[in-house]
Amino acid sequence: MTIDDLDLAFEDRADKGRHRRGYRKAAASGKKPKRKGNGGKTAIAFFMALILLGGLGAGAWYGFDRIQGYFTTPDYDGAGTAEKVNVEVKQAQTATDIANTLVQVDVVKSAKAFVDAADADVRSKNIQPGVYGLNKQMSAKSALAILVDPKNKIVNGVTIPEGLTMLSTFKRLSEQTKIPVKDFQAAAKNVDSFDIPPYWFERRDGKKVTKSLEGFLFPDTYEMPPKPTAKQVLDLMVNRFLTVTGDLKFADGVQKNRGGISPYEALIVASLAQAEAGNKDDLGKIARVAYNRVYVKDMPLQFDVTLNYGLEVAGKRTKASKDMTQSDYADETNKYNTHLFKGLTPTPIDNPGKQALEGAMDPPAGGWLFFVAIDAQGHSAFAETDAQHEANKVKAREAGIIN
């Protein structure tokens, strides 16, 4: 309703008052007053008043609802969506620790909602460590109800750690599911049978694409269906990889931060960092070393882990770096020999975890070309020049890390 509409309504009320006074004057003089057709105006005014009151009421309710939102704790409603996620509760974690984990994977809307629910339920003090399957976007109370019941822990779970090669993953899966390794190998051969978008097998470095599931078997704890097939198990792992990289916006992040490099190349770098890093703190820096050597300086990677991967693929025994020989470094039959061949490897060399993917997607800035482990915790020292690298190797020898 506009201001003009209100003016008309009030004018109509004033006219009606004047009409009544006129009627009284006419009655006193003995004359019959003239009546005007004001019924239409009265109805319009009444209708306009109703609209005004309705609008004011709706506005007041909307404002109250908005203000109330600032004083309530954000929370989802009900039991959540059909999308499930496995959440690990670790030993000695507090309700706040658990809440933060649940928020990160979008199980609950806010940490405070979960902490409030836990404070109101004495059973929350006895949540047992383990892996639980929860729906995404649950109410905090619904999520807590699952976690406080030990019966909800995943007991038919299979855990695959970060950095295992595809073959090692098959062996681990076979141990826990009793499915023969050869069944996993057979299922993995038909890469096109998995729902991996085509862009994941594109390269921009001029090298031929070698399709493989290596790199796509995401390390995690999985709840197995009853009597699963090898294909079903691998589907779970591939789909988890696609979910995690989708949540990370990995492909977009690579395009933004590493323009000119394909997501597949960045996945290869993530696998290299996962294999070389003795400590998670160094994952991003090692990714940066790989990028610098391959794309900036046109240097060979010279990573022993790639040479070993080639040995494993060929069915040969892998070696510690100290046991590598000059013939190993000169072996042209090993296509993963980055001492001999420049550029990235034909495929990833293991299955990297989330932090390795993040490090490859957006590594820290630095001109490093070398690194060497320098302490028992696996931390590495990084260098831009040969002289700096030699000084770091002295530290490593003093710490007894290398000979």
MARLUMFI-823878 format. One line per 5 residues: number of its first residue (from 0); their letters; for each residue x, y, z of N, C-alpha, C. Coordinates in pm, whole numbers. Layout:
<sites>
NUM = a = X:Y:Z:X:Y:Z:X:Y:Z; ...
</sites>
This chain:
<sites>
0 = mtidd = 85:-119:0:0:0:0:88:125:0; 49:221:-86:128:343:-95:76:449:1; 149:560:17:105:672:101:-23:733:45; -35:743:-88:-155:800:-149:-279:720:-113; -269:589:-111:-381:505:-75:-427:533:67
5 = ldlaf = -333:552:157:-367:583:296:-438:717:306; -388:816:231:-452:948:232:-598:939:190; -625:863:87:-762:847:39:-850:784:146; -793:685:215:-872:618:318:-908:714:430; -812:798:473:-839:892:581:-933:1004:535
10 = edrad = -920:1046:410:-1010:1147:358:-1152:1095:359; -1168:968:328:-1300:909:324:-1363:910:462; -1280:879:566:-1330:883:704:-1372:1025:741; -1293:1126:700:-1327:1266:730:-1458:1305:662; -1475:1262:536:-1598:1292:464:-1718:1235:534
15 = kgrhr = -1702:1112:585:-1814:1048:652:-1854:1126:777; -1755:1182:847:-1784:1262:966:-1861:1388:928; -1819:1452:821:-1886:1573:776:-2029:1542:734; -2047:1425:672:-2180:1388:627:-2274:1373:746; -2222:1315:857:-2307:1299:974:-2346:1435:1033
20 = rgyrk = -2249:1531:1035:-2280:1663:1085:-2384:1732:995; -2369:1713:868:-2464:1770:772:-2603:1712:793; -2609:1586:830:-2739:1522:851:-2808:1584:972; -2725:1610:1078:-2784:1669:1197:-2835:1810:1166; -2758:1889:1089:-2801:2025:1054:-2929:2021:972
25 = aaasg = -2936:1930:880:-3056:1919:796:-3177:1882:877; -3155:1794:974:-3266:1752:1060:-3318:1868:1142; -3224:1954:1188:-3265:2069:1269:-3344:2169:1185; -3314:2181:1059:-3381:2279:973:-3507:2223:911; -3526:2093:931:-3643:2029:875:-3626:1985:732
30 = kkpkr = -3504:2000:676:-3477:1958:538:-3419:1817:536; -3454:1744:437:-3401:1608:421:-3261:1615:357; -3162:1562:425:-3026:1570:369:-3011:1488:241; -2917:1534:157:-2886:1459:35:-2784:1350:66; -2813:1231:21:-2719:1120:44:-2633:1100:-81
35 = kgngg = -2505:1078:-57:-2412:1052:-168:-2376:904:-170; -2336:855:-284:-2300:712:-297:-2161:683:-242; -2143:675:-110:-2012:649:-47:-1989:502:-12; -2084:416:-45:-2066:274:-10:-1941:215:-72; -1908:254:-197:-1788:200:-264:-1661:242:-196
40 = ktaia = -1658:373:-157:-1537:423:-89:-1518:355:45; -1625:332:115:-1615:268:246:-1559:127:234; -1607:55:134:-1558:-83:114:-1411:-84:78; -1370:11:-7:-1228:19:-46:-1141:50:74; -1188:145:155:-1109:183:273:-1095:66:367
45 = ffmal = -1206:-8:386:-1201:-124:476:-1104:-230:422; -1110:-252:292:-1021:-350:229:-874:-309:240; -850:-179:221:-713:-127:230:-661:-140:372; -746:-117:468:-705:-128:608:-665:-271:641; -744:-366:588:-711:-506:611:-574:-541:554
50 = illgg = -547:-491:433:-417:-517:369:-305:-457:452; -328:-334:499:-227:-267:580:-196:-346:706; -301:-387:776:-281:-463:900:-214:-597:873; -256:-661:762:-194:-788:726:-47:-772:695; -14:-664:620:126:-639:585:209:-611:707
55 = lgaga = 154:-530:799:228:-500:921:251:-626:1003; 147:-713:1008:161:-835:1085:266:-928:1024; 263:-942:891:361:-1028:823:502:-974:842; 514:-840:831:647:-779:849:699:-800:989; 607:-786:1086:650:-805:1225:695:-948:1247
60 = wygfd = 619:-1044:1190:657:-1185:1207:791:-1216:1138; 809:-1162:1017:935:-1184:944:1052:-1128:1023; 1033:-1005:1076:1141:-945:1154:1172:-1024:1279; 1066:-1074:1346:1087:-1155:1465:1161:-1284:1431; 1120:-1344:1318:1185:-1469:1277:1333:-1447:1248
65 = riqgy = 1364:-1334:1180:1504:-1305:1149:1583:-1278:1276; 1528:-1199:1365:1597:-1166:1489:1616:-1290:1575; 1513:-1373:1578:1522:-1494:1658:1637:-1582:1611; 1664:-1581:1475:1772:-1662:1421:1908:-1627:1477; 1925:-1501:1517:2053:-1459:1571:2074:-1511:1713
70 = fttpd = 1967:-1552:1778:1977:-1594:1917:1956:-1744:1936; 1943:-1817:1826:1928:-1962:1834:2050:-2029:1773; 2073:-2153:1813:2189:-2228:1765:2155:-2296:1632; 2232:-2275:1527:2204:-2340:1398:2206:-2492:1412; 2105:-2557:1359:2094:-2702:1369:2009:-2753:1254
75 = ydgag = 2042:-2874:1205:1956:-2937:1106:1838:-3003:1177; 1738:-3041:1098:1622:-3110:1153:1625:-3256:1113; 1582:-3342:1204:1557:-3481:1169:1681:-3568:1154; 1661:-3678:1081:1763:-3783:1072:1860:-3763:957; 1849:-3654:883:1947:-3624:779:1910:-3676:642
80 = taekv = 2004:-3661:549:1984:-3703:410:2019:-3850:393; 2003:-3898:271:2036:-4038:242:2187:-4059:224; 2261:-3948:210:2406:-3960:190:2475:-3988:323; 2553:-4095:326:2620:-4137:448:2767:-4101:446; 2824:-4090:567:2966:-4063:581:3015:-4137:704
85 = nvevk = 3134:-4192:696:3195:-4261:810:3275:-4161:891; 3252:-4159:1021:3320:-4065:1110:3395:-4144:1217; 3522:-4113:1233:3602:-4181:1335:3608:-4098:1462; 3571:-4160:1572:3588:-4099:1704:3716:-4157:1763; 3810:-4070:1794:3940:-4117:1842:3945:-4116:1995
90 = qaqta = 4042:-4191:2046:4060:-4201:2189:4080:-4063:2252; 4011:-4040:2365:4027:-3918:2446:3975:-3792:2379; 3897:-3804:2273:3840:-3684:2211:3728:-3627:2298; 3720:-3496:2306:3614:-3428:2379:3492:-3412:2289; 3381:-3370:2350:3260:-3344:2272:3286:-3237:2167
95 = tdian = 3368:-3139:2202:3402:-3033:2106:3484:-3088:1990; 3579:-3178:2018:3659:-3240:1912:3568:-3316:1816; 3477:-3395:1874:3384:-3472:1791:3295:-3379:1710; 3247:-3273:1777:3159:-3177:1710:3227:-3114:1589; 3352:-3075:1605:3426:-3012:1493:3440:-3107:1376
100 = tlvqv = 3464:-3235:1406:3474:-3335:1300:3341:-3349:1228; 3232:-3352:1304:3099:-3367:1244:3063:-3249:1156; 3103:-3129:1197:3076:-3010:1116:3154:-3015:986; 3280:-3059:993:3366:-3064:874:3308:-3153:766; 3241:-3261:804:3186:-3354:704:3035:-3332:685
105 = dvvks = 2984:-3221:738:2845:-3179:719:2744:-3278:777; 2778:-3339:889:2681:-3422:959:2591:-3334:1044; 2650:-3239:1119:2572:-3143:1197:2600:-3003:1145; 2509:-2912:1174:2520:-2777:1118:2616:-2689:1195; 2624:-2710:1328:2715:-2628:1408:2771:-2711:1522
110 = akafv = 2894:-2679:1561:2957:-2749:1672:2880:-2723:1802; 2830:-2601:1819:2759:-2567:1941:2634:-2651:1959; 2563:-2679:1850:2442:-2760:1859:2475:-2898:1914; 2587:-2956:1867:2625:-3089:1914:2672:-3084:2059; 2753:-2986:2092:2803:-2973:2230:2687:-2953:2327
115 = daada = 2589:-2871:2289:2471:-2850:2374:2395:-2980:2394; 2380:-3058:2286:2310:-3186:2296:2387:-3283:2386; 2522:-3281:2372:2605:-3369:2455:2598:-3329:2602; 2597:-3199:2630:2588:-3152:2768:2457:-3195:2834; 2354:-3210:2753:2223:-3245:2806:2202:-3396:2818
120 = dvrsk = 2300:-3474:2775:2287:-3620:2777:2409:-3681:2845; 2391:-3740:2962:2504:-3794:3039:2574:-3907:2965; 2504:-3972:2873:2565:-4082:2798:2679:-4035:2708; 2682:-3905:2677:2784:-3852:2586:2924:-3866:2644; 2934:-3882:2776:3066:-3896:2839:3126:-4033:2813
125 = niqpg = 3046:-4124:2759:3093:-4261:2737:3093:-4302:2590; 3105:-4203:2500:3114:-4236:2358:3243:-4314:2333; 3230:-4430:2273:3345:-4517:2254:3421:-4483:2125; 3554:-4493:2128:3631:-4473:2005:3590:-4577:1900; 3595:-4535:1777:3559:-4626:1669:3506:-4549:1550
130 = vygln = 3461:-4621:1451:3407:-4561:1329:3256:-4580:1327; 3184:-4471:1301:3038:-4473:1299:2989:-4423:1163; 2882:-4484:1116:2820:-4437:993:2706:-4343:1025; 2713:-4220:976:2610:-4120:1001:2561:-4061:869; 2440:-4009:874:2388:-3938:757:2439:-3795:757
135 = kqmsa = 2446:-3736:642:2478:-3594:635:2355:-3512:676; 2380:-3396:735:2278:-3297:770:2173:-3353:868; 2223:-3413:975:2136:-3462:1083:2122:-3355:1190; 2017:-3365:1268:2010:-3281:1387:2117:-3328:1484; 2165:-3238:1566:2271:-3274:1661:2225:-3386:1754
140 = ksala = 2100:-3379:1795:2047:-3481:1885:2044:-3618:1818; 2008:-3622:1688:2005:-3748:1613:2145:-3806:1597; 2242:-3720:1569:2380:-3766:1554:2431:-3822:1686; 2403:-3751:1794:2447:-3796:1927:2386:-3931:1962; 2260:-3951:1927:2192:-4076:1958:2263:-4196:1896
145 = ilvdp = 2322:-4175:1779:2397:-4283:1713:2531:-4306:1782; 2597:-4197:1817:2732:-4209:1874:2732:-4266:2016; 2626:-4245:2092:2626:-4294:2230:2593:-4442:2240; 2553:-4502:2129:2519:-4645:2129:2632:-4725:2066; 2707:-4802:2145:2821:-4878:2090:2780:-4976:1981
150 = knkiv = 2653:-5012:1978:2607:-5106:1875:2616:-5045:1735; 2626:-4913:1729:2632:-4846:1599:2773:-4837:1542; 2871:-4883:1617:3007:-4883:1563:3016:-4979:1445; 3092:-4938:1347:3110:-5023:1229:3204:-5138:1265; 3152:-5259:1261:3236:-5375:1295:3277:-5452:1170
155 = ngvti = 3206:-5428:1061:3242:-5492:936:3318:-5393:848; 3407:-5320:914:3480:-5216:844:3617:-5260:796; 3659:-5199:689:3792:-5224:632:3866:-5091:626; 3984:-5087:684:4061:-4963:687:4180:-4973:593; 4190:-4875:504:4302:-4868:410:4381:-4741:441
160 = peglt = 4506:-4753:483:4586:-4634:517:4631:-4558:394; 4674:-4435:416:4721:-4349:307:4853:-4403:250; 4867:-4385:120:4996:-4411:57:5020:-4553:12; 4923:-4643:26:4942:-4779:-25:4931:-4779:-177; 5012:-4861:-240:4997:-4878:-385:4871:-4960:-411
165 = mlstf = 4830:-4963:-536:4711:-5038:-572:4726:-5186:-536; 4841:-5245:-566:4863:-5386:-536:4862:-5409:-385; 4926:-5321:-309:4925:-5336:-163:4784:-5318:-108; 4706:-5230:-171:4567:-5212:-131:4487:-5339:-154; 4509:-5403:-268:4438:-5528:-296:4473:-5635:-193
170 = krlse = 4598:-5639:-155:4640:-5739:-55:4574:-5710:80; 4569:-5582:118:4506:-5545:245:4356:-5576:240; 4293:-5543:129:4150:-5573:114:4124:-5723:120; 4210:-5799:58:4193:-5945:57:4205:-6003:198; 4298:-5949:275:4315:-5996:412:4189:-5973:495
175 = qtkip = 4122:-5861:471:4009:-5823:556:3874:-5870:502; 3865:-5895:372:3737:-5938:314:3738:-6083:269; 3857:-6143:260:3875:-6281:214:3845:-6295:64; 3835:-6182:-5:3822:-6186:-151:3961:-6201:-210; 3983:-6294:-302:4118:-6314:-357:4173:-6188:-426
180 = vkdfq = 4303:-6170:-415:4369:-6056:-478:4341:-6054:-628; 4341:-6172:-688:4320:-6178:-834:4183:-6123:-876; 4085:-6134:-787:3952:-6079:-818:3957:-5926:-823; 4033:-5867:-730:4049:-5722:-733:4127:-5679:-857; 4230:-5754:-892:4308:-5721:-1011:4223:-5729:-1137
185 = aaakn = 4140:-5831:-1144:4053:-5846:-1262:3952:-5732:-1270; 3892:-5696:-1157:3793:-5588:-1157:3857:-5455:-1194; 3981:-5432:-1149:4049:-5304:-1172:4095:-5286:-1316; 4107:-5394:-1390:4156:-5384:-1527:4060:-5303:-1615; 3931:-5319:-1591:3832:-5247:-1672:3805:-5111:-1609
190 = vdsfd = 3897:-5020:-1630:3887:-4887:-1568:3762:-4814:-1612; 3719:-4836:-1736:3602:-4766:-1789:3472:-4810:-1722; 3474:-4919:-1647:3353:-4965:-1578:3327:-4887:-1451; 3420:-4799:-1412:3404:-4716:-1294:3359:-4576:-1338; 3283:-4511:-1251:3223:-4381:-1288:3320:-4266:-1268
195 = ippyw = 3436:-4275:-1331:3537:-4170:-1322:3520:-4077:-1442; 3492:-3949:-1420:3475:-3857:-1532:3598:-3855:-1624; 3577:-3842:-1753:3687:-3848:-1850:3800:-3748:-1824; 3768:-3631:-1767:3873:-3530:-1748:3982:-3577:-1652; 3952:-3680:-1572:4054:-3731:-1480:4166:-3805:-1554
200 = ferrd = 4145:-3837:-1677:4249:-3906:-1753:4302:-3820:-1867; 4305:-3690:-1843:4364:-3598:-1941:4499:-3548:-1890; 4595:-3536:-1981:4726:-3481:-1947:4757:-3365:-2040; 4828:-3266:-1985:4867:-3151:-2066:5017:-3138:-2077; 5088:-3242:-2029:5234:-3237:-2031:5293:-3310:-2151
205 = gkkvt = 5207:-3349:-2246:5255:-3414:-2367:5278:-3563:-2353; 5255:-3619:-2235:5276:-3761:-2215:5148:-3839:-2241; 5162:-3962:-2284:5049:-4049:-2312:4980:-4088:-2182; 4848:-4093:-2186:4771:-4132:-2068:4770:-4284:-2056; 4803:-4332:-1938:4794:-4475:-1907:4683:-4492:-1805
210 = ksleg = 4570:-4546:-1847:4456:-4558:-1756:4482:-4664:-1649; 4457:-4625:-1526:4477:-4715:-1413:4393:-4663:-1296; 4355:-4754:-1205:4287:-4712:-1084:4385:-4661:-978; 4513:-4671:-1006:4612:-4620:-911:4585:-4472:-886; 4576:-4436:-759:4548:-4298:-722:4403:-4271:-690
215 = flfpd = 4312:-4359:-739:4168:-4336:-723:4104:-4420:-612; 4184:-4502:-543:4132:-4586:-435:4156:-4513:-303; 4061:-4429:-266:4083:-4337:-155:4102:-4409:-23; 4208:-4374:52:4234:-4438:181:4135:-4392:287; 4065:-4488:349:3962:-4455:446:3918:-4584:513
220 = tyemp = 3822:-4573:605:3757:-4690:665:3622:-4708:599; 3597:-4827:547:3475:-4853:471:3392:-4961:538; 3262:-4939:541:3170:-5042:589:3133:-5129:470; 3163:-5256:480:3142:-5346:368:2998:-5399:367; 2938:-5409:250:2807:-5474:240:2821:-5624:264
225 = pkpta = 2712:-5693:292:2722:-5838:311:2772:-5908:184; 2870:-5994:200:2926:-6072:90:2956:-5985:-33; 3043:-5885:-19:3069:-5795:-131:3152:-5862:-240; 3139:-5812:-361:3228:-5853:-470:3344:-5757:-475; 3449:-5796:-545:3566:-5708:-560:3525:-5576:-626
230 = kqvld = 3440:-5584:-725:3395:-5463:-795:3319:-5370:-701; 3234:-5424:-615:3159:-5341:-521:3252:-5268:-424; 3355:-5337:-379:3450:-5277:-285:3526:-5164:-354; 3573:-5189:-475:3649:-5086:-546:3559:-4968:-583; 3433:-4996:-613:3338:-4886:-640:3325:-4794:-519
235 = lmvnr = 3318:-4853:-400:3309:-4773:-278:3428:-4678:-268; 3547:-4729:-298:3669:-4651:-282:3680:-4541:-388; 3644:-4575:-510:3649:-4476:-619:3547:-4366:-594; 3427:-4404:-552:3323:-4304:-525:3363:-4214:-409; 3431:-4270:-311:3480:-4188:-200:3583:-4088:-249
240 = fltvt = 3672:-4131:-337:3771:-4041:-397:3701:-3926:-468; 3600:-3957:-546:3529:-3853:-621:3456:-3758:-528; 3403:-3810:-417:3335:-3724:-320:3433:-3629:-253; 3548:-3683:-210:3647:-3601:-140:3704:-3494:-233; 3743:-3532:-352:3798:-3434:-446:3693:-3333:-489
245 = gdlkf = 3565:-3379:-493:3458:-3285:-525:3440:-3183:-414; 3442:-3230:-289:3430:-3139:-175:3547:-3041:-169; 3665:-3089:-206:3784:-3002:-207:3783:-2905:-325; 3695:-2932:-422:3698:-2857:-550:3838:-2869:-609; 3886:-2993:-611:4025:-3020:-650:4054:-2973:-792
250 = adgvq = 3968:-3011:-885:3994:-2975:-1025:3996:-2823:-1043; 3901:-2753:-982:3898:-2607:-991:4019:-2546:-921; 4056:-2603:-807:4171:-2552:-733:4300:-2567:-810; 4315:-2679:-877:4435:-2701:-959:4439:-2600:-1073; 4324:-2579:-1137:4318:-2483:-1246:4354:-2343:-1198
255 = knrgg = 4305:-2308:-1078:4329:-2174:-1023:4474:-2157:-979; 4527:-2255:-908:4660:-2241:-846:4774:-2296:-931; 4742:-2391:-1018:4846:-2454:-1100:4803:-2450:-1245; 4766:-2335:-1295:4718:-2320:-1432:4807:-2390:-1533; 4744:-2463:-1626:4819:-2535:-1728:4847:-2679:-1693
260 = ispye = 4817:-2718:-1568:4838:-2855:-1523:4702:-2921:-1506; 4688:-3043:-1552:4559:-3112:-1542:4542:-3170:-1402; 4415:-3197:-1362:4392:-3262:-1233:4465:-3395:-1219; 4478:-3469:-1331:4547:-3598:-1325:4695:-3579:-1294; 4756:-3478:-1351:4897:-3450:-1321:4914:-3411:-1174
265 = aliva = 4818:-3331:-1124:4824:-3293:-983:4803:-3414:-893; 4720:-3509:-936:4701:-3633:-860:4831:-3713:-855; 4903:-3715:-966:5033:-3783:-968:5127:-3717:-867; 5131:-3584:-867:5217:-3512:-772:5176:-3541:-628; 5045:-3549:-601:4998:-3582:-467:5049:-3720:-425
270 = slaqa = 5049:-3814:-518:5097:-3950:-486:5248:-3950:-460; 5322:-3866:-533:5466:-3856:-510:5494:-3799:-371; 5422:-3694:-336:5440:-3632:-205:5403:-3730:-94; 5294:-3805:-115:5251:-3902:-14:5358:-4008:8; 5422:-4050:-99:5525:-4154:-88:5654:-4102:-26
275 = eagnk = 5688:-3978:-51:5817:-3924:-6:5812:-3861:133; 5696:-3810:172:5687:-3735:298:5694:-3829:417; 5787:-3798:507:5794:-3873:632:5707:-3809:738; 5655:-3692:709:5571:-3618:803:5468:-3538:724; 5345:-3535:772:5239:-3466:698:5266:-3317:679
280 = ddlgk = 5348:-3261:768:5379:-3118:755:5451:-3086:624; 5514:-3187:565:5598:-3163:447:5528:-3195:315; 5405:-3241:319:5337:-3284:196:5332:-3174:91; 5290:-3055:131:5280:-2945:35:5414:-2902:-19; 5515:-2901:65:5649:-2859:21:5708:-2958:-79
285 = iarva = 5686:-3087:-55:5738:-3187:-149:5664:-3176:-282; 5535:-3148:-277:5461:-3123:-401:5522:-3006:-476; 5559:-2903:-403:5622:-2786:-464:5755:-2823:-529; 5834:-2906:-464:5961:-2952:-522:5935:-3023:-655; 5834:-3111:-657:5803:-3183:-780:5763:-3087:-891
290 = ynrvy = 5677:-2990:-861:5638:-2892:-961:5758:-2811:-1011; 5843:-2770:-918:5958:-2689:-957:6054:-2766:-1048; 6078:-2890:-1014:6174:-2969:-1093:6118:-3001:-1232; 5990:-3036:-1238:5932:-3081:-1365:5891:-2964:-1454; 5822:-2866:-1397:5760:-2762:-1479:5838:-2631:-1484
295 = vkdmp = 5926:-2609:-1386:6001:-2482:-1384:6143:-2501:-1437; 6213:-2601:-1386:6354:-2620:-1419:6381:-2727:-1524; 6277:-2803:-1562:6293:-2912:-1659:6401:-3009:-1613; 6398:-3042:-1486:6493:-3137:-1427:6424:-3272:-1406; 6499:-3382:-1406:6439:-3510:-1368:6403:-3507:-1219
300 = lqfdv = 6297:-3576:-1182:6256:-3580:-1042:6362:-3646:-953; 6414:-3758:-1000:6514:-3834:-925:6460:-3880:-789; 6337:-3931:-791:6276:-3987:-671:6293:-4139:-672; 6353:-4193:-569:6369:-4338:-561:6235:-4411:-549; 6135:-4343:-490:6006:-4409:-472:5941:-4444:-606
305 = tlnyg = 5967:-4364:-709:5909:-4395:-839:5978:-4515:-901; 6108:-4522:-884:6182:-4637:-935:6131:-4765:-869; 6108:-4759:-738:6056:-4875:-666:5917:-4914:-712; 5835:-4815:-744:5702:-4847:-793:5712:-4926:-924; 5803:-4884:-1010:5823:-4957:-1135:5867:-5100:-1111
310 = levag = 5949:-5120:-1009:5991:-5256:-975:5871:-5339:-928; 5786:-5278:-846:5668:-5351:-796:5575:-5388:-910; 5550:-5295:-1000:5461:-5322:-1115:5516:-5437:-1199; 5647:-5444:-1209:5711:-5550:-1289:5723:-5681:-1211; 5674:-5682:-1089:5681:-5804:-1008:5817:-5830:-949
315 = krtka = 5899:-5725:-939:6034:-5741:-885:6041:-5690:-741; 6147:-5726:-673:6165:-5685:-534:6204:-5539:-528; 6139:-5464:-440:6175:-5325:-422:6298:-5313:-332; 6361:-5196:-333:6488:-5178:-261:6486:-5050:-178; 6561:-5051:-71:6586:-4928:3:6681:-4842:-79
320 = skdmt = 6675:-4711:-58:6759:-4620:-138:6906:-4654:-127; 6950:-4696:-8:7092:-4727:11:7137:-4849:-68; 7038:-4930:-113:7071:-5050:-190:7057:-5030:-340; 7016:-4913:-382:7004:-4884:-525:7142:-4882:-589; 7150:-4931:-711:7277:-4936:-783:7270:-4846:-907
325 = qsdya = 7383:-4824:-968:7386:-4745:-1090:7307:-4811:-1203; 7305:-4943:-1202:7226:-5012:-1306:7076:-4989:-1284; 7034:-4976:-1159:6893:-4943:-1131:6861:-4805:-1187; 6949:-4711:-1164:6925:-4574:-1208:6932:-4560:-1360; 6998:-4654:-1427:7012:-4649:-1573:6915:-4743:-1644
330 = detnk = 6825:-4806:-1571:6735:-4907:-1627:6628:-4842:-1715; 6639:-4859:-1847:6545:-4800:-1941:6413:-4877:-1946; 6410:-5000:-1898:6287:-5080:-1902:6189:-5036:-1791; 6242:-4966:-1693:6157:-4917:-1583:6103:-4779:-1620; 5979:-4774:-1665:5920:-4649:-1713:5892:-4551:-1600
335 = ynthl = 5907:-4595:-1477:5890:-4508:-1360:6025:-4463:-1304; 6128:-4479:-1383:6263:-4442:-1342:6283:-4291:-1365; 6253:-4212:-1263:6263:-4066:-1278:6406:-4016:-1262; 6501:-4106:-1241:6641:-4067:-1248:6683:-4058:-1395; 6613:-4136:-1478:6648:-4142:-1619:6551:-4062:-1706
340 = fkglt = 6423:-4072:-1678:6322:-4007:-1760:6272:-3880:-1692; 6268:-3771:-1771:6217:-3645:-1718:6064:-3647:-1713; 6011:-3554:-1638:5866:-3539:-1630:5804:-3627:-1524; 5670:-3623:-1520:5597:-3703:-1423:5587:-3848:-1469; 5552:-3933:-1376:5540:-4076:-1403:5416:-4106:-1488
345 = ptpid = 5410:-4225:-1549:5295:-4258:-1633:5161:-4255:-1559; 5163:-4290:-1430:5042:-4291:-1347:5081:-4244:-1207; 4983:-4222:-1121:5017:-4205:-980:5091:-4329:-931; 5164:-4316:-820:5241:-4431:-770:5185:-4485:-639; 5074:-4429:-593:5005:-4479:-473:4871:-4409:-465
350 = npgkq = 4802:-4430:-355:4672:-4367:-335:4683:-4264:-223; 4692:-4135:-259:4715:-4030:-160:4592:-3997:-78; 4614:-3946:43:4507:-3902:129:4470:-3757:105; 4376:-3708:185:4322:-3574:167:4429:-3466:179; 4517:-3477:279:4618:-3372:298:4718:-3366:184
355 = alega = 4751:-3482:129:4841:-3484:13:4773:-3420:-108; 4644:-3446:-125:4569:-3383:-234:4565:-3232:-217; 4542:-3188:-94:4540:-3044:-67:4676:-2982:-96; 4784:-3051:-59:4919:-2999:-83:4951:-2987:-230; 4903:-3083:-310:4928:-3077:-454:4840:-2974:-521
360 = mdppa = 4721:-2951:-467:4629:-2854:-524:4678:-2711:-501; 4731:-2686:-382:4773:-2550:-348:4898:-2555:-259; 5015:-2586:-318:5137:-2599:-237:5188:-2463:-190; 5264:-2460:-82:5322:-2334:-37:5423:-2281:-138; 5440:-2151:-138:5535:-2089:-230:5678:-2120:-188
365 = ggwlf = 5765:-2142:-283:5906:-2168:-253:5979:-2215:-377; 6109:-2187:-382:6189:-2227:-497:6265:-2357:-474; 6219:-2441:-381:6293:-2561:-344:6305:-2660:-460; 6423:-2721:-464:6450:-2825:-563:6498:-2954:-499; 6531:-2948:-371:6586:-3063:-299:6522:-3074:-160
370 = fvaid = 6522:-3195:-106:6481:-3214:33:6544:-3342:86; 6563:-3346:217:6618:-3465:282:6564:-3470:425; 6531:-3591:473:6482:-3607:609:6595:-3578:708; 6561:-3507:814:6667:-3467:908:6638:-3503:1054; 6522:-3566:1082:6499:-3607:1220:6415:-3734:1224
375 = aqghs = 6405:-3790:1345:6336:-3917:1362:6186:-3906:1338; 6132:-3785:1344:5990:-3764:1318:5958:-3754:1169; 6062:-3761:1086:6041:-3760:942:6035:-3624:878; 6063:-3518:955:6064:-3384:896:6181:-3372:799; 6159:-3300:692:6262:-3278:591:6310:-3134:591
380 = afaet = 6435:-3116:548:6489:-2982:524:6489:-2960:373; 6452:-2840:331:6436:-2810:189:6541:-2709:144; 6582:-2722:19:6690:-2636:-31:6664:-2596:-175; 6719:-2480:-210:6706:-2431:-348:6834:-2456:-428; 6946:-2476:-360:7075:-2495:-429:7142:-2623:-382
385 = daqhe = 7237:-2668:-463:7315:-2787:-425:7388:-2765:-294; 7445:-2646:-276:7521:-2618:-153:7431:-2626:-30; 7312:-2570:-40:7218:-2579:73:7178:-2724:99; 7159:-2798:-8:7119:-2939:7:7230:-3020:74; 7354:-2994:36:7466:-3066:98:7475:-3034:247
390 = ankvk = 7449:-2909:283:7451:-2870:424:7339:-2942:500; 7225:-2957:436:7114:-3029:499:7146:-3177:515; 7218:-3233:421:7255:-3374:432:7352:-3397:547; 7434:-3298:575:7523:-3307:692:7438:-3318:819; 7335:-3238:829:7243:-3244:944:7178:-3381:954
395 = areag = 7140:-3435:839:7075:-3566:838:7171:-3676:885; 7297:-3665:845:7396:-3765:890:7422:-3752:1039; 7429:-3629:1087:7452:-3606:1229:7337:-3662:1313; 7217:-3661:1256:7100:-3714:1327:7084:-3864:1306; 7175:-3923:1225:7171:-4066:1201:7061:-4109:1106
400 = iin = 7011:-4015:1027:6901:-4046:936:6953:-4107:807; 7065:-4056:756:7125:-4114:636:7271:-4145:666; 7332:-4228:582:7473:-4264:599:7565:-4158:535
</sites>
